[in-house]
Amino acid sequence: MQKIKQLENEKEELQKMYEQKLKQYAVQFALKEAGGRNTKALLALVDLDSITLTEDGTIEGLDVKQLKKEVPYLFEEDNKKMEGTGYHSSNKKTDKKSETARQFQSALMRR
């Protein structure tokens, strides 16, 4: 009987540790998805005891907006740079004739 109680206690402890680690990883993932630069530093600011992880995997009790207000330097900026099309314009005038056509024309004018 003593051994059974000991094993049940170990099982409960391991289950608690598993749930705590699962909650920690879920919060880290949510912070990373929200643009967190350093998830370990952000995790230190979060009270994991007040956060619950539901059966469907959603996190309740995590206020990312409040964290962004408190420590904005730990999050990526929301301003996204406008990406170009890859076209490089130049200011110099280009001759529409190809190099071969210019050589041919200069050869005709030599006479």
DSSP file with accessible surface (Angstrom, degrees, kcal/mol):
  #  RESIDUE AA STRUCTURE BP1 BP2  ACC     N-H-->O    O-->H-N    N-H-->O    O-->H-N    TCO  KAPPA ALPHA  PHI   PSI    X-CA   Y-CA   Z-CA
    1    1 A M     >        0   0  175      0, 0.0     4,-1.9     0, 0.0     5,-0.2   0.000 360.0 360.0 360.0 -39.5    0.0    0.0    0.0
    2    2 A Q  H  >  +     0   0  157      1,-0.2     4,-2.0     2,-0.2     5,-0.1   0.891 360.0  50.8 -61.3 -42.0    2.8    2.4    0.8
    3    3 A K  H  > S+     0   0  130      1,-0.2     4,-2.4     2,-0.2    -1,-0.2   0.877 107.5  53.3 -66.0 -37.6    4.4    1.8   -2.6
    4    4 A I  H  > S+     0   0   93      2,-0.2     4,-2.4     1,-0.2    -1,-0.2   0.931 109.7  47.6 -65.8 -43.5    1.1    2.5   -4.4
    5    5 A K  H  X S+     0   0  127     -4,-1.9     4,-2.3     1,-0.2    -1,-0.2   0.897 111.3  51.7 -64.5 -39.0    0.7    5.9   -2.6
    6    6 A Q  H  X S+     0   0   93     -4,-2.0     4,-2.2     1,-0.2    -1,-0.2   0.928 111.1  47.0 -64.1 -43.6    4.2    6.8   -3.4
    7    7 A L  H  X S+     0   0   90     -4,-2.4     4,-2.4     2,-0.2    -2,-0.2   0.876 110.7  52.2 -66.8 -36.7    3.8    6.0   -7.1
    8    8 A E  H  X S+     0   0  105     -4,-2.4     4,-2.3     2,-0.2    -1,-0.2   0.904 109.6  49.9 -65.4 -39.2    0.5    8.0   -7.2
    9    9 A N  H  X S+     0   0   88     -4,-2.3     4,-2.3     2,-0.2    -2,-0.2   0.908 111.0  48.9 -65.0 -42.1    2.2   11.0   -5.6
   10   10 A E  H  X S+     0   0   88     -4,-2.2     4,-2.6     2,-0.2    -2,-0.2   0.902 110.1  52.1 -63.1 -40.6    5.0   10.8   -8.2
   11   11 A K  H  X S+     0   0  151     -4,-2.4     4,-2.4     2,-0.2    -2,-0.2   0.924 109.7  48.6 -62.1 -43.6    2.5   10.5  -11.0
   12   12 A E  H  X S+     0   0  111     -4,-2.3     4,-2.3     2,-0.2    -2,-0.2   0.906 111.9  49.2 -63.3 -42.7    0.7   13.7   -9.7
   13   13 A E  H  X S+     0   0  121     -4,-2.3     4,-2.4     2,-0.2    -2,-0.2   0.923 112.2  47.6 -62.3 -45.2    4.0   15.6   -9.5
   14   14 A L  H  X S+     0   0  108     -4,-2.6     4,-2.5     2,-0.2    -2,-0.2   0.885 110.4  52.5 -64.7 -37.0    5.0   14.5  -13.0
   15   15 A Q  H  X S+     0   0   88     -4,-2.4     4,-2.5     2,-0.2    -2,-0.2   0.916 110.1  48.3 -64.7 -41.5    1.5   15.5  -14.3
   16   16 A K  H  X S+     0   0  142     -4,-2.3     4,-2.4     2,-0.2    -2,-0.2   0.910 111.9  49.0 -64.4 -42.8    1.9   18.9  -12.8
   17   17 A M  H  X S+     0   0  117     -4,-2.4     4,-2.5     2,-0.2    -2,-0.2   0.911 111.3  50.3 -63.4 -40.5    5.3   19.4  -14.2
   18   18 A Y  H  X S+     0   0  136     -4,-2.5     4,-2.7     2,-0.2    -2,-0.2   0.935 111.6  47.0 -62.9 -46.1    4.1   18.3  -17.6
   19   19 A E  H  X S+     0   0  103     -4,-2.5     4,-2.4     1,-0.2    -1,-0.2   0.889 112.1  51.1 -64.8 -37.3    1.2   20.8  -17.5
   20   20 A Q  H  X S+     0   0   72     -4,-2.4     4,-2.4     2,-0.2    -1,-0.2   0.927 112.5  45.3 -65.8 -44.8    3.5   23.6  -16.4
   21   21 A K  H  X S+     0   0  103     -4,-2.5     4,-2.7     2,-0.2     5,-0.2   0.908 112.5  51.4 -65.7 -40.5    5.9   22.9  -19.2
   22   22 A L  H  X S+     0   0   75     -4,-2.7     4,-2.3     2,-0.2    -2,-0.2   0.922 111.4  47.5 -62.6 -42.3    3.1   22.7  -21.7
   23   23 A K  H  X S+     0   0   34     -4,-2.4     4,-2.5     2,-0.2     5,-0.2   0.921 111.4  51.7 -63.5 -42.2    1.7   26.0  -20.5
   24   24 A Q  H  X S+     0   0   46     -4,-2.4     4,-2.5     1,-0.2    -2,-0.2   0.931 111.5  45.8 -62.0 -45.9    5.2   27.6  -20.7
   25   25 A Y  H  X S+     0   0  134     -4,-2.7     4,-2.3     2,-0.2    -1,-0.2   0.885 111.9  51.9 -66.8 -36.8    5.7   26.4  -24.3
   26   26 A A  H  X S+     0   0   23     -4,-2.3     4,-2.3    -5,-0.2    -2,-0.2   0.916 111.5  47.0 -65.9 -40.4    2.3   27.6  -25.3
   27   27 A V  H  X S+     0   0    0     -4,-2.5     4,-2.6     2,-0.2     5,-0.2   0.918 111.3  51.2 -68.2 -42.0    2.9   31.0  -23.9
   28   28 A Q  H  X S+     0   0   38     -4,-2.5     4,-2.3    -5,-0.2    -2,-0.2   0.920 110.9  48.8 -60.1 -42.5    6.3   31.3  -25.5
   29   29 A F  H  X S+     0   0  132     -4,-2.3     4,-2.5     2,-0.2    -1,-0.2   0.920 111.1  49.6 -64.0 -42.1    4.8   30.3  -28.9
   30   30 A A  H  X S+     0   0   28     -4,-2.3     4,-1.5     1,-0.2    -2,-0.2   0.901 111.7  48.8 -64.8 -39.1    2.0   32.9  -28.4
   31   31 A L  H  <>S+     0   0    0     -4,-2.6     5,-2.5     2,-0.2    -1,-0.2   0.885 111.1  49.8 -68.2 -37.9    4.5   35.6  -27.5
   32   32 A K  H ><5S+     0   0  122     -4,-2.3     3,-1.4    -5,-0.2    -2,-0.2   0.906 109.8  51.0 -66.0 -40.7    6.7   34.7  -30.5
   33   33 A E  H 3<5S+     0   0  137     -4,-2.5    -1,-0.2     1,-0.3    -2,-0.2   0.805 105.3  57.4 -65.5 -29.1    3.6   34.9  -32.8
   34   34 A A  T 3<5S-     0   0   27     -4,-1.5    -1,-0.3    -5,-0.2    -2,-0.2   0.452 130.0 -94.5 -81.3  -0.9    2.8   38.3  -31.4
   35   35 A G  T < 5 +     0   0   20     -3,-1.4    41,-3.2     1,-0.2    -3,-0.2   0.689  62.9 169.7  98.7  20.9    6.3   39.5  -32.5
   36   36 A G  B   < -A   75   0A   2     -5,-2.5    39,-0.3    39,-0.2     3,-0.3  -0.451  22.0-162.4 -69.0 133.6    8.3   39.0  -29.3
   37   37 A R  S    S+     0   0  122     37,-3.6     2,-0.5     1,-0.3    -1,-0.1   0.883  83.9  25.1 -81.5 -43.6   12.0   39.4  -29.8
   38   38 A N     >  -     0   0   80     36,-0.7     4,-2.0     1,-0.1    -1,-0.3  -0.867  64.5-177.3-127.0  96.9   13.1   37.6  -26.6
   39   39 A T  H  > S+     0   0   32     -2,-0.5     4,-2.5    -3,-0.3     5,-0.2   0.819  82.4  57.6 -69.2 -28.7   10.6   35.1  -25.4
   40   40 A K  H  > S+     0   0  160      2,-0.2     4,-1.4     1,-0.2    -1,-0.2   0.920 108.9  45.4 -66.9 -41.5   12.6   34.2  -22.3
   41   41 A A  H  > S+     0   0   33      2,-0.2     4,-0.7     1,-0.2    -2,-0.2   0.902 115.0  47.8 -67.8 -39.2   12.6   37.8  -21.1
   42   42 A L  H >X S+     0   0    0     -4,-2.0     3,-0.8     1,-0.2     4,-0.6   0.883 107.5  55.9 -67.9 -37.0    8.9   38.1  -21.8
   43   43 A L  H >< S+     0   0   19     -4,-2.5     3,-0.8     1,-0.3    -1,-0.2   0.845 100.5  59.1 -65.0 -31.3    8.1   34.9  -20.1
   44   44 A A  H 3< S+     0   0   87     -4,-1.4    -1,-0.3     1,-0.2    -2,-0.2   0.789 105.1  50.8 -67.8 -24.3    9.8   36.2  -16.9
   45   45 A L  H << S+     0   0   91     -3,-0.8     2,-0.4    -4,-0.7    -1,-0.2   0.582  96.2  86.2 -87.3 -11.1    7.3   39.0  -16.9
   46   46 A V  S << S-     0   0   20     -3,-0.8     2,-1.0    -4,-0.6     3,-0.1  -0.755  75.2-135.0 -96.3 136.9    4.3   36.7  -17.3
   47   47 A D    >   -     0   0   94     -2,-0.4     3,-1.0     1,-0.2     4,-0.3  -0.777  18.3-169.9 -88.4 102.5    2.6   35.2  -14.3
   48   48 A L  G >  S+     0   0   27     -2,-1.0     3,-0.8     1,-0.2    -1,-0.2   0.752  79.9  65.7 -68.3 -22.4    2.1   31.6  -15.4
   49   49 A D  G 3  S+     0   0  128      1,-0.2    -1,-0.2    -3,-0.1    -2,-0.0   0.799 100.0  50.7 -70.1 -26.7   -0.1   30.8  -12.4
   50   50 A S  G <  S+     0   0   69     -3,-1.0     2,-0.4    11,-0.1    -1,-0.2   0.528  97.1  86.1 -87.4  -4.5   -2.8   33.2  -13.7
   51   51 A I    <   -     0   0    2     -3,-0.8     2,-0.4    -4,-0.3    10,-0.2  -0.794  60.2-163.9-100.3 137.0   -2.8   31.6  -17.2
   52   52 A T  E     -B   60   0B  71      8,-2.4     8,-2.9    -2,-0.4     2,-0.6  -0.944  11.0-146.2-120.2 144.5   -4.9   28.6  -18.1
   53   53 A L  E     -B   59   0B  57     -2,-0.4     6,-0.2     6,-0.2   -30,-0.1  -0.938  21.4-145.8-108.6 118.9   -4.6   26.4  -21.1
   54   54 A T    >   -     0   0   36      4,-2.5     3,-1.4    -2,-0.6     0, 0.0  -0.258  27.0-102.2 -82.0 172.6   -7.9   25.1  -22.3
   55   55 A E  T 3  S+     0   0  200      1,-0.3    -1,-0.1     2,-0.1    -2,-0.0   0.824 121.0  54.0 -63.5 -33.7   -8.5   21.7  -23.9
   56   56 A D  T 3  S-     0   0  125      2,-0.1    -1,-0.3     1,-0.0    -2,-0.0   0.456 122.1-104.0 -85.0   1.9   -8.6   23.1  -27.4
   57   57 A G  S <  S+     0   0   49     -3,-1.4     2,-0.2     1,-0.3    -2,-0.1   0.483  74.1 137.5  96.7   1.3   -5.2   24.7  -26.9
   58   58 A T        -     0   0   68      1,-0.0    -4,-2.5    -5,-0.0     2,-0.5  -0.518  49.1-129.3 -81.4 153.8   -6.2   28.3  -26.4
   59   59 A I  E     -B   53   0B  47     -6,-0.2     2,-0.4    -2,-0.2     3,-0.2  -0.888  19.5-165.0-107.0 127.1   -4.6   30.4  -23.7
   60   60 A E  E     +B   52   0B 107     -8,-2.9    -8,-2.4    -2,-0.5     3,-0.1  -0.922  69.3  27.6-112.4 134.6   -6.7   32.4  -21.3
   61   61 A G  S    S+     0   0   61     -2,-0.4     2,-0.7     1,-0.3    -1,-0.2   0.408  81.1 123.0 101.4  -0.1   -5.3   35.1  -19.1
   62   62 A L        -     0   0   35     -3,-0.2     2,-0.9   -10,-0.1    -1,-0.3  -0.852  41.2-167.2 -98.6 116.7   -2.4   36.2  -21.3
   63   63 A D     >  +     0   0   91     -2,-0.7     4,-1.6     1,-0.2     5,-0.1  -0.808  13.7 170.8-106.0  92.4   -2.7   39.9  -22.2
   64   64 A V  H  > S+     0   0   32     -2,-0.9     4,-2.5     1,-0.2     5,-0.2   0.866  76.2  58.5 -70.7 -35.5   -0.2   40.5  -25.0
   65   65 A K  H  > S+     0   0  164      1,-0.2     4,-1.7     2,-0.2    -1,-0.2   0.905 105.9  49.2 -62.0 -40.3   -1.4   44.1  -25.6
   66   66 A Q  H  > S+     0   0   83      1,-0.2     4,-2.2     2,-0.2    -1,-0.2   0.902 110.2  51.0 -65.8 -40.3   -0.6   45.1  -22.0
   67   67 A L  H  X S+     0   0   11     -4,-1.6     4,-2.9     1,-0.2    -2,-0.2   0.896 107.5  53.5 -62.7 -39.7    2.9   43.5  -22.4
   68   68 A K  H  < S+     0   0   63     -4,-2.5    -1,-0.2     1,-0.2    -2,-0.2   0.860 110.5  47.4 -64.0 -34.3    3.4   45.5  -25.6
   69   69 A K  H  < S+     0   0  159     -4,-1.7    -1,-0.2    -5,-0.2    -2,-0.2   0.890 116.1  43.9 -71.0 -39.9    2.5   48.7  -23.7
   70   70 A E  H  < S+     0   0  115     -4,-2.2    -2,-0.2     1,-0.2    -3,-0.2   0.903 132.2  15.6 -73.7 -44.4    4.8   47.9  -20.8
   71   71 A V    ><  +     0   0   13     -4,-2.9     3,-1.6    -5,-0.2    -1,-0.2  -0.585  65.9 161.6-131.6  73.1    7.9   46.7  -22.7
   72   72 A P  G >  S+     0   0   81      0, 0.0     3,-1.5     0, 0.0    -1,-0.1   0.778  71.1  68.9 -67.9 -21.5    7.6   47.7  -26.3
   73   73 A Y  G 3  S+     0   0  160      1,-0.3     4,-0.1    -3,-0.1    -5,-0.1   0.667  92.0  60.3 -72.5 -12.9   11.3   47.2  -26.9
   74   74 A L  G <  S+     0   0   25     -3,-1.6   -37,-3.6    -6,-0.1   -36,-0.7   0.404  99.9  69.0 -92.6   4.1   10.9   43.4  -26.5
   75   75 A F  B <  S-A   36   0A   8     -3,-1.5   -39,-0.2   -39,-0.3   -40,-0.1  -0.900  88.4-107.4-121.4 151.4    8.5   43.3  -29.4
   76   76 A E        -     0   0  106    -41,-3.2     2,-0.1    -2,-0.3    -2,-0.1  -0.385  46.4 -97.1 -68.3 152.0    9.1   43.8  -33.2
   77   77 A E        -     0   0  141      1,-0.1    -1,-0.1     2,-0.1    -4,-0.0  -0.448  21.2-139.4 -71.1 145.2    7.8   47.0  -34.6
   78   78 A D  S    S+     0   0  121     -2,-0.1     2,-0.5    -3,-0.1    -1,-0.1   0.637  74.2 103.7 -79.5 -14.8    4.4   46.8  -36.3
   79   79 A N        -     0   0  135      1,-0.0     2,-0.5     0, 0.0    -2,-0.1  -0.572  60.0-158.0 -72.3 119.5    5.5   49.0  -39.1
   80   80 A K        -     0   0  191     -2,-0.5     2,-0.2     3,-0.0    -2,-0.1  -0.829  16.6-121.3 -99.7 136.0    6.2   46.9  -42.1
   81   81 A K        -     0   0  192     -2,-0.5     2,-0.4     1,-0.1    -1,-0.0  -0.496  28.6-111.2 -74.0 143.9    8.4   48.3  -44.8
   82   82 A M        -     0   0  185     -2,-0.2     2,-0.4     1,-0.0    -1,-0.1  -0.598  32.2-138.1 -76.4 127.7    6.9   48.6  -48.2
   83   83 A E        -     0   0  177     -2,-0.4    -1,-0.0     1,-0.1     2,-0.0  -0.693  15.9-133.2 -90.3 141.3    8.5   46.1  -50.5
   84   84 A G        -     0   0   72     -2,-0.4    -1,-0.1     1,-0.1     0, 0.0  -0.175  16.4-116.5 -85.5 179.2    9.4   47.2  -54.0
   85   85 A T        -     0   0  136      2,-0.2     3,-0.1    -2,-0.0    -1,-0.1   0.549  52.2-107.4 -92.5 -10.4    8.9   45.5  -57.3
   86   86 A G  S    S+     0   0   57      1,-0.3     2,-0.4     0, 0.0    -2,-0.0   0.385  74.3 137.8  98.7  -3.6   12.6   45.1  -58.1
   87   87 A Y        -     0   0  180      1,-0.0     2,-0.6     2,-0.0    -1,-0.3  -0.644  37.9-159.8 -80.7 128.0   12.6   47.8  -60.8
   88   88 A H        -     0   0  170     -2,-0.4     2,-0.2    -3,-0.1    -1,-0.0  -0.936   7.7-157.2-109.6 114.8   15.7   50.0  -60.6
   89   89 A S        -     0   0   89     -2,-0.6     2,-0.3     2,-0.0    -2,-0.0  -0.562   4.7-157.6 -87.8 155.1   15.2   53.3  -62.4
   90   90 A S        -     0   0   72     -2,-0.2    -2,-0.0     2,-0.1     0, 0.0  -0.956  17.9-142.4-130.9 153.4   18.1   55.4  -63.6
   91   91 A N  S    S+     0   0  169     -2,-0.3     2,-0.2     2,-0.1    -1,-0.1   0.612  71.8  97.5 -89.0 -15.0   18.4   59.0  -64.3
   92   92 A K  S    S-     0   0  164      1,-0.1     2,-0.3     0, 0.0    -2,-0.1  -0.528  80.4-111.8 -79.6 145.2   20.6   58.7  -67.4
   93   93 A K        -     0   0  209     -2,-0.2     2,-0.4     1,-0.0    -1,-0.1  -0.545  30.6-148.1 -75.5 137.0   19.1   58.8  -70.8
   94   94 A T        -     0   0  107     -2,-0.3     2,-0.4     2,-0.0    -1,-0.0  -0.860  10.5-128.1-109.3 139.8   19.3   55.6  -72.7
   95   95 A D        -     0   0   96     -2,-0.4     0, 0.0     1,-0.1     0, 0.0  -0.728  12.5-144.9 -83.3 131.2   19.5   55.3  -76.4
   96   96 A K  S    S+     0   0  204     -2,-0.4     2,-0.2     2,-0.0    -1,-0.1   0.662  73.9  92.8 -75.0 -12.8   16.9   52.9  -77.7
   97   97 A K  S    S-     0   0   92      1,-0.1    -2,-0.1     2,-0.1     2,-0.0  -0.564  80.3-119.0 -80.9 143.5   19.2   51.6  -80.4
   98   98 A S     >  -     0   0   70     -2,-0.2     4,-2.1     1,-0.1     5,-0.2  -0.278  26.6-106.0 -74.9 166.5   21.2   48.5  -79.6
   99   99 A E  H  > S+     0   0  104      1,-0.2     4,-2.2     2,-0.2     5,-0.2   0.897 120.9  52.9 -60.7 -40.3   25.0   48.6  -79.6
  100  100 A T  H  > S+     0   0  105      1,-0.2     4,-2.4     2,-0.2    -1,-0.2   0.915 108.0  50.6 -64.5 -40.2   25.1   46.7  -82.9
  101  101 A A  H  > S+     0   0   42      1,-0.2     4,-2.4     2,-0.2    -1,-0.2   0.900 110.1  50.0 -66.4 -38.3   22.8   49.2  -84.6
  102  102 A R  H  X S+     0   0   90     -4,-2.1     4,-2.4     2,-0.2    -1,-0.2   0.908 110.7  49.5 -66.2 -40.8   24.9   52.1  -83.4
  103  103 A Q  H  X S+     0   0  111     -4,-2.2     4,-2.0     2,-0.2    -2,-0.2   0.914 111.4  49.5 -64.0 -40.4   28.1   50.4  -84.7
  104  104 A F  H  X S+     0   0  134     -4,-2.4     4,-1.8     2,-0.2    -2,-0.2   0.923 111.7  48.3 -64.8 -42.0   26.4   49.8  -88.1
  105  105 A Q  H  X S+     0   0   79     -4,-2.4     4,-1.6     1,-0.2    -2,-0.2   0.913 111.3  49.2 -67.6 -40.3   25.2   53.4  -88.3
  106  106 A S  H  X S+     0   0   51     -4,-2.4     4,-0.6     1,-0.2    -1,-0.2   0.874 109.1  53.7 -68.0 -32.2   28.7   54.7  -87.5
  107  107 A A  H >< S+     0   0   50     -4,-2.0     3,-0.6     1,-0.2     4,-0.3   0.882 108.1  50.0 -68.0 -37.3   30.2   52.4  -90.1
  108  108 A L  H >< S+     0   0  103     -4,-1.8     3,-0.7     1,-0.2    -1,-0.2   0.836 106.8  55.4 -68.6 -30.8   27.8   53.8  -92.8
  109  109 A M  H 3< S+     0   0  143     -4,-1.6    -1,-0.2     1,-0.2    -2,-0.2   0.618  88.7  78.7 -81.2  -7.8   28.7   57.4  -91.9
  110  110 A R  T <<        0   0  200     -3,-0.6    -1,-0.2    -4,-0.6    -2,-0.1   0.733 360.0 360.0 -72.1 -24.3   32.5   56.8  -92.4
  111  111 A R    <         0   0  262     -3,-0.7    -3,-0.0    -4,-0.3    -2,-0.0   0.255 360.0 360.0 -64.9 360.0   32.2   57.0  -96.2
